[in-house]
Amino acid sequence: MTRYLISFGAGAMDHIPDEEMPDVGKASHAVVQEAVNAGVFVFGAGLERQRASVVATDGMVTDGPYPETKEVIGGFVVVDVASREEALAWAAKIAVACRCAQEVRQLMPDPKQTRCSARLTGDDDIPTTTDRGRPATLEQELRGRG
């Protein structure tokens, strides 16, 4: 499985009238729930429109890109899927729900990443993995990292 970042720029949803935002929220949450149910959702969030802080290798903190610039991400979802085509299909669903174009980029693999479920032991009544082999709960994922 490969992880993909699906994102949109800050301001990409500015064309949506305020009175329609609750419907957009419901639609986007429905797509996220669908991704969770399919076992492909890893993480996602919208970002506040605020000035970023950039921390250099020497520890110096400076102001980063401002929300008005096009380099700023407005929101994102990370999915773990079998192919780029599947990631593009999820991006299409998100684009419809959010009413804005989505950018899709493959994340680099972590060579040390292991499936936490292989190391889990314990409660028989709690499922340890989803149908795609991921830990079924955040607690199980965190236990597996320890």
LINTA-V857528 format. One line per field, one symbol per residue. ss: DSSP state (A for helix, B for strand, O for the rest). Layout:
ss->???
This chain:
ss->OBBBBBBBBOOOOOOOOAAAAAAAAAAAAAAAAAAAAAOOBBBBBBOOOOOOBBBOOOOOBBBOOOOOOOOOBBBBBBBBBOOAAAAAAAAAAAAAAAOOOOBBBBOOOOOOOOOAAAAOOOOOOOOOBOOOOOBOOAAAAAAAAO
